[in-house]
Amino acid sequence: MTRATGPSPSNDARSDWEARISRRSDDRERPGTPDLPPPADLRAEAGVGHVRLSWSPVDGAVGYLVHRAPAEATGVLTPVDHLGGDVLAIPDPWYVDTTGEPGRAYTYAVACVPEVTVTGPLCEPVTATALSTTGEPPTVSLRVDATAPGTVLHRPWQPMIGSERLSQLLCRDRTGGRELGTELLAALRRVRDEIGVETVRAHSILHDDLGVYREVDGEPVHDFTRVDDTYDLLLSTGLRPVVEIGFMPRDLARDPERTVFEYQGIISPPRDWQRWADLVRALVRHLLDRYGDEVLGWDFEVWNEANLEVFWSGTRAEWLRLYDVTAQAVKDVDPRIPVGGPSSAAAGWVDALLDHAAVSGAPVDFVSTHTYGSPPLDLRPTLRRLGFPDARILWTEWGVTPTHFHPVNDGTFAATFLLTGMRSAAGRVDALSYWVASDHFEELGRPPRLLHGGFGLITVGGIAKPRYHALWMLSRLGDTELPVRAGGDGAEGLVQTWASRHDDGSLAVLVWTSTLDQSKRDGDPALARRVALTVDGAAGRPVRLTRLDRHHGDITTLAERLGVDGWPDAAQSEALREVDTLDAEPVDVVERNGSMVLELEVPQPGAVLVEVGPPW
């Protein structure tokens, strides 16, 4: 994580944290980043409450940065800030701007982003004005052919999820009256059983609370007993670990007083590089001996966010040495075990690692990095440019905000953000890992109350938040993606669709309203839409509809109605179970010439899952 705010920790602690998360002075990419032309054919379509921009994609761009200024202004255009708190660049050649004032004209221009720290020149500007609402929501028409050939539906949410450090599975402390380890394990089991998630990535497997390393009379002693206890519990859920190699054991640290988080993970380089390599080799060998060949499929990730000073007290050159030594130690045990990095914040140091590895020969089986508040950038051009086209792309942390204790984490807006990001990433990443599964999370302190803006998909007490429901909706999609024809005010931008078919011919069509603009997290009636969905070739089939919005499946709305302030009492806890699952409801269908037509009301924020039974 990279930001801290909210009621816990103290204001002084927040200020200290924010002062330390700035990019380090050596976080400057080297010369050689390609000069890309500005995007061509910028177009602006005005709709009620929004402007949709689109442009021609530029080969070599990992993303694009949208700029804007009031049309009457004479100043420089500045990036549109949708309040995501991290990288503002977006990966797709279109953008929906809902941050402007309806009825006011704005000038827009777009720049290419060839690398996350570099922005190219702006394209020729265009001017547009979002329309004011006239009362009734506009209608978006969607059309799906149930018999279309389709393509493979990619599932970037399925390979990985994030978690608090896994040593907490052994913890018997209580938060909000709930035993921490028991509930964390239950949350991980639930994402495996209900969503189909395959692996879990977490910090601090080398933290001293697991006792992996100490020195006795100046000699190293390795002990993986508590690592075994931890991984045995995790594997019992059907999940596998992504082994993030860090932080530094105290007896091995050069700077043992340099720590992060309330649990004091040590962020220091090793004082003895050979002993560090020996520890890594011993850990990997032990895991392979204990768990067998399945470890050959575990990903081993080097450190966490070393491009932030809060996570690494050394220099970038020292981290690159850490990467070389660590990756070699992993491969010494078995060259088939995958290793990668840079596990960086905000897509940083990707170019630096690949440039370095091309010279040092260090293995890079996957590239991992993190981002928040926007869909992840498209790193494929970078991997091709730097000679690693076959490396997998793992976004090992991603979420709606990098900010601890932020209210956006608890409501439906974050759910539609999740849907938008997964839709964008599908087919161009190997994993997009939402951070994290459970609100049992204590980087900056344990949860102070039930709804505290926690990163978790599931609350303390085990109740699903809207983001969990969004993942559940995605899990209902079939293996074949179907094309969708869309038209009307908000089509292919504000209103997004993911249509699919299962092997038995049944259909699942997911529709949601989408904006990255977090000023709209509580909803904007101007962005609601009426959707006319036509499904050709599906007449006569049974249909069910599942809603997710502020009045369906949103724990914040129900908690407010129940008067929950702090931790719920027993009666309130039981009542909150109402939103732990989503209920399907009947829907009126009109049949015309072999097609079914559904009229849907989709608020902002909101999502609707339409499931159509198989052919008779």
N, C-alpha and C positions, 0 to 999 in steps of 0.2 A: 504494500500500500504506500501511497505517496502523499496523502494529505490528512490533516486532522482538524476537526472542528466539532462544535456541539457541546453538550453539557458535561462530558467527561472525555479527556482529563481536564485539569484546571486550565484557566486562561494562560497562565505562565507556561505550563507544559505545552499548550498548543503553539504559543509563539516560538518556543524553543524548537519544536518539531518543524514548523513551517520555515524557520530560518535555516534548518539543516537539510531540507530536501531540495534545495536549488541544485541545478546541474553543476557538476564539478568543472573547474576551470580547464581541465584537459579534455572535456567533452566537445571537441570540435572535429568534425569529419575532415579527412585529408583532401587535398586537391584531387581532382579526377572525377568528381560527381558530374554526370553528363549535363550539358546545357540543352534544355528542352524548349521547343517553341511554345508560345501560349496556345491554349486550346482554340480551335476554330469553330465557327458556326454556333456561337452562343445564342440561345433562344430563351425567351421568358414568356411564360403563360400565366396570366393573372386569373386567380380563382377567389372564391369567397374565403377570406381569412388567410390567404397564402399566395405566394408566387412560386411556381415551379420553374427552375432553371435546368437547361440541358445543353450539352455541347458534345463535340466529337472527341472520342478518347484519343489520347496521345501515347504512342508507343514509348515505353520506358518510364512512364509516370507511375509512382506507387500511390499517388493520390492527387487531390486537387484542393485548392483553398479558395473559397468564395469570399469576395470582397464587396463592400456596399457603402454607399453614402446617400443621404437625402439628395434628391435631384436638384434642389435649389442651392445646395451647398457648393462651395468652391474649393473645399479642402480635398485632401487625399482620401481615396477609398481605403477602408480598413477591414480586416477580416470579420466576417459575421460570427459573433460569439453566441453559440447555442447553450452556453453555461454548463458544458460537460466537464469542465475543470481539468482538461488534459489536452491532447492533440485535437485541434479543430479541423484539420484536413480530413477529407472524406474520400473513400476509394472509388466511388461510382461516378460516371459522367452525368450526374444529375443531382439536384439538391432541392429540397422543399424549404423555403424560408417562411417561417411564421413569426419571426421576431419583429417585423415591421409594424407600422401603424396602418391599418386599412384606410384607404382613401388618400394616402400620402405616397407620392412618387419617389422611387429610389433608383439610383444608378447602380448597376451590378457589373462586375468583371471577375474573371476566374484566372488563377495561375496554376501551373503544374507544380507538383512536388516530386522531384526526382529522388530525394532522400529526406528524411524527416526534419533535418535541421536546415534544409535549403528550399527556398521558394523561388520559382522562376518569374518572368515578366507577366504582366497582366494582358489579357486579350482585349480586343475592342469592346467597349462597354455597351450595354443595353439598358433601357429604362422600363420599369413596370410598376404597377400600382395594384396592391391587393384589394379585392372588392369587399365592401361592407356587407354584412349579412342582411338579408331581406325578410328573415323570419323562418320560413320552411327550409330545411336543409336541402342542398342540391342533391341530385341523383347521379350515382355512378353506375353504369351498366357493365356487367361482367358476363362473359360467355365461355363455357367450358364444354368440350366434346368428350363425353364419357368413353368413346371408342378410339380417341386419337392415339397414335403410336407412343408418344411420350419419350422421355429420357430418364436416365438414372437420377433418383432424388438423393442428393448428398445430405448427410446428417452431421454437421460440424459440432453439434452439442453432445453427441454421443460418446466420443472417445475419452473425454476428460471433464472433471469438475475440480474445483478448489476446496481446500479445507484449512481450518486451524491446524497448528502443528499436531501431528498424530500422537505424540506422547500424551495428549489430553484424553485419549481413549482409556488411559490407565487411571485418570483422575477421578477421585470420589468426592471432590468438593461439590457444593451445591450453589447454583445461581437461580434466583427466583424460586427457590424451593425444589429445583430439579437437579438430579445428579448429572454432572457434566459429561463424564465419560459414557454413561449409558445412553444419554440422549444424542450425543455426537455420533455414536455407533448406529443408533436407530435412524438418524438422518441420512447417513451414508448408505445404509442398507436400503432405505426408501428410494434414493435416487437410482440405485442399481436396479431394484425390483420394478419400479414403476416407470422410470424414464429410460432404462437400458444403458446408463452410463457405465463405462468400462474401467476407467482408472481415476485415481485421486492424486492430485499434486498438492504438497504442503511443505512448509518451511521446517528447518531445524532438526533434521534427523541426527545431526552430530552435536546437538545442544547437550550441555552437561547434565540436564535433567534425565537423560537416558544413560549417562555414565559410560560413554563409549571409549573415552581416552583419559588416562591420567599417567603421571610419571612417578615412579617409586625409585628412590635412590638414583635419580637421573635417568632411569630407563623407562621406555614406553610400555604401557600395559593397555591392551585392547580388551573390551568386554562388551559383547553385543547381546547380552541376555535380555535387556529391556527393549532393544530394537526387535528382537524375536517376539517378545510379548506383544508389542505394538503391531507388527506386521501380521502376526497370527490372527489377531482380532480383525484387522482390515481384510485379510484374505477370506475370513469366514463369511463376509458379506457378498463374496463374488467379485469384489473390486480388486484391482492390482495397484501398487504404488507407482507413481512417477517419483524417482528418487532425486530430490533436489539436494545436492551435496553441499552442505553448510549447516549452521554457521561454524565458527572455529571453537574447538575445545579450549578451555582456559589455559591448561598446561602447555598447549601448543601455540598460543597466540603471542604475536609480537607486541600487540597493544591490547592487553586483556581488559583494560578499563573502557575501551571504546565499544559501546553496546547499543542495541536498538530494542525498542518495545519494552513493555513492562516486564516481560520474562527475560530480558537482558541477553538477547542473542549477541554473541561477540562477532564484530564485523571486521576483525583484523586479518591481515595476511599472516601466514605461519611464520614463526621465528626459525623454523628448521624445515626447509622444503623437502628434504628426503623423508623426514618423519611424517610429513603430510602425505606424501605419495604412498608411503608404507601403510598409513591408516586407510586411505582410499582403497588400495589393493586388498587389504585385509577385510574391509567391509564387503566389497564386491565378491571376493572369494567365499566369505562366510555365507552370503545370501545365496550364491550359486550352490554351495554344498548343502544348505538347508532346504531350499525350495526347488532345486533342480533346474531343468532346462527352461522352465517358464520364465526364469530371470533373463534369459536371452532376448525376451521381448519387452522387458522393462526399459523405459527411457531414464537415462541418468543425465541430469541437468546440472551445470556447473554454476553454483552460487545463486544469488537473487539480487537483481537490480543494482549491480556494482556501479552503474553510471550515476547513481545518486550517492552523495557523500554520506547520507544517513545509513547506507548499507555496506559501505566499503571504505575503510580508513586508509587504504593504499592508493596508488596511482593507477591510471589505466594500463600503463606498461606492466605494473605488478599483477593486475588482474589477468592480462593476457598471458603472463607467465603462469599464473594459477590455472588458467584454462589448459595450457599445454601440458603441465605436470599432471593435472587431474584426469584429463582425457586419456593421456598415455597410461596412467595407472589403471583406469577402467579397462582399456584394451589389452593391457598386459595379462589380465585374468582371462579374457576371452574376446577376441577381436570382433565377434558377432554382436556383442552388447552395444546398443546405440547410445551415443553420447552427443551432447550439443549445448548450445547457449546462443546468445549471451544472457538470456533470461533478464532482459533489460526493461527499464521503465520507458514508456513513450516511444517505443521502437528505436531507441538509441543503440549505438555501438554495433548494430548489425553489419554495416559496411566495414567497421573497424575490425571486427572479428574475422570476417571472411577475407579481407585483405591480408590480415596477419596469418590466417591459416593457409592461405595460398603460398605463403613464403615459408612458414615453419613446418608445413606438412601435417599440422594437427588435424585429427579427424573431426568432421562436422557432419554428423548423420542427420541432424535436424537443427533448424534455426528457431529459437524461442524468444519471445518478447511479449510485452504487455501494453495495453492501452485501455482507456476509460472514456466514456461520454460520447463516443462516435463508433461507427463500425470500424473494424480493423483495416488498416491500409493493405494494399496489394503488394506483397513483397516478392512476387514472382519475377518482375523485371530485375530486381536487385540480385537475386540468386543467379539468374541467367548472365547478367553483366559481369559478375565476379567469379564465375566459373563453378558454381555449385547448383546446377539446375535440378539435380535429383534429391537435394536435401529436403526433408519434410518441413512444413511450416506449422509450428505449434504456438498458438497464442495461449500461453499458460496462465495468464491472468487477463480477465476482461470483465467489464461491468458498466453500469450506468454512471457511476461516479467513483473517483478515487478517494473520496472524502468520508472518513469515519463519522458515524452518527449523523448522517445526512437524511432528512425525511424522505427524499426521493426513493430511497431504497425500499420503503415499506408498501408503496401503493401501486396502482395499475399502470401509471405512466412507465415505470421501470419494466413492466411486463411487455408493453408494446415496443419499447426500446429493444428489449431482448429479441423479440420476433424480427424486428428490422435488421439488427446486426447479424443474426443467424442467416436470414434470407440473403443478405449481401455477401456473406462469407462462403456460402455453400458452393462447393466446386473449386474454390481457390485456396483453401486452407485444409490442413489435415486435422486440426482440432481448434476449437474456440471454447476455452475453458472458463465457465462463469465462476467468479470469485465471490462467495463461497457457498457451501451447502447449508451450513447451520449458523444460527446466531450465537451459538456457543463459540465465542471468538473473543480474544482478549489482548490483541496487539497493544491497544491503548487503554486497557482496562476492561473488566467483565461488564456485561450488559447491566445498565442501571434500572431498566424497566422493560416491559414487554416490547413496546414499539419505540425503539430508540434510534431508528435509522441504521440498523445493523446490516452488514453485508450479506447475511444469510438468506437463503431461499426459504428456510424453515425457521420458525421462531423457537426461542426457549419455550418448552412446553409442547413442541412438535406440531405446530399448526402451519400449514402451507401459506406462504405469501403469494401475491399475484405472479411474481416471477417464476415461482415453482409451477403454478398453473400454466404459464406460457410454455414452459418446457414440456409439461404433460400434453398440452395441445399439439406441440410439434411431434411428440412421440406417436401421436395418432395418425400421422401422415403415412401414406403407402410408399412403396418402393419405386413407383413410377411417377415422375413429375409430368403433369399435363400442362400444355400451353393455355394461356388465358387471354382472351381479347377484351380490352377495357376501353371505355370511353366516358366522357363527362367531366364535370368539374371536380378535380381531385384524383382522376384516374392515373395509375402508374406513378404514384408519388405519395400524395397524402393518403390515399387508400391503396394498400398493398394486399397482394393475394398470393397464396401458395396452394396450388391444386395438385391432387395426387390420386393414384389408383392402386388398390391392393391387388394381390395375385388372384383373389376370388372375384374381381370385378367391382367390388365396392369402392366408394369414393370418399375422400376427405378433402374438403376445401376450407382453408383458413383465410379469413378476411380481417384486416385491422386498420385502424387509423394510425398514421405514422408521422411524427415530427420529432426531431432531435432537440427541439427547443424546450429546455426545462422550466422556462417561465410558464409553460402550459401544463405543468405536472398535475394541477388540480382540475384541468379540463377547460376547454373553450368551446361554447356552443357553436361558434362560427365554423369550427372544424369538424363537427358532426356531419355524417353523410347518410343518406338513404341509398341502399344498394339493391339493385335489381339483378339477381343472379339467375342466369339461364343455363341449364345443364342439358345439352342435347343428348339424345339416346338414353335417357334415364326415366322416362315416363312410367308411372305405376310402381316405382320402387319406394320402400319406406325411407323416411327422412327424419333425422333428429338434429337438434340444434343446441349447442352449448355456448353460453355467453361468459365473457370475462370483462367486467367493467366495474365502476365504483359501487354498483349495486348488486353485483354478482361475483362472489369470490374474492372480494377485497376486504381484508381483515381490518384495515384502517377505518372504513366506514362503519363496520359492525362494532368495533371497539368504541368508537365515538358514540354510537347509539346506546351502547351498554354503560357508558360512563366509566370506562376503564382508564384509570390514571395511575401509572406505576405498574405494579404487578396485579393481575386479576385475582379476585377471590375464587373460591371453588365453583360457585354458581356461574360466574362470568367465564371461567375457563371452559366449563361445559358448554355454555352458549356459543362461545367462539368456535367450537367444533363445526358449527354450521358451514363455515367457509373453508374447511379443511379439504373438501372435495368440491368439484363442479358437477352440477346436475344438468342432465339433458332435458330438453323440453320439447313438446310437440310444436310443429310449425305448419302454417297453412301453405299449401302448394297449389299452383295453377298449372294445368297441363295443356300444352298447345302443340299439336302436330308432332308428337313423340318426344317433346321436350318438357321439362319441368321448370317453372319460374317461381322464385322465392323473392319476397320483398323483405329486406333486412334493415333494421335501424342500428347504425353503428355509431355510438358516441365517441368523443375524444376525451380521455383515452378509452379505448375499448377494442375487443376482439370477438369474433364469432367463428365457431367451428361448425361447419355443416357436414354431416356424415350421411351418405346415401348408401342404402343396402345393395347387395349384389343383384345382378339380373336373375330373374326367376329361372 
